Amino acid sequence: MKKKLLSIFLAVLLCGSAAQAAEGGVWMYAVSVGKADAILVGVDGHAALIDAGYAHSRGKILAAMRHMGVDRLDAVFATHT
């Protein structure tokens, strides 16, 4: 179910917003959180986080959010536990 929701979200984000991509309305920012990456994605003022790593990675995630001007997340997806 989680993978299905993630797939739907990414399809809408990437396909449904293709027109805004040319105007810079879509962005992605990868954050190294140890063995993997956390990914911040945004479109039209909305932001989501895909994976976040362990609790000790929160400083990196918060720094990336500040860097991208994100003050809140509209969605968080955990692809595995």
Secondary structure, DSSP 8 states (H G I E B T S, - for coil): -HHHHHHHHHHHHHHTTHHHHTTT-EEEEEEE-SSSEEEEEEETTEEEEE---SGGGHHHHHHHHHHTT--S-SEEE-S--
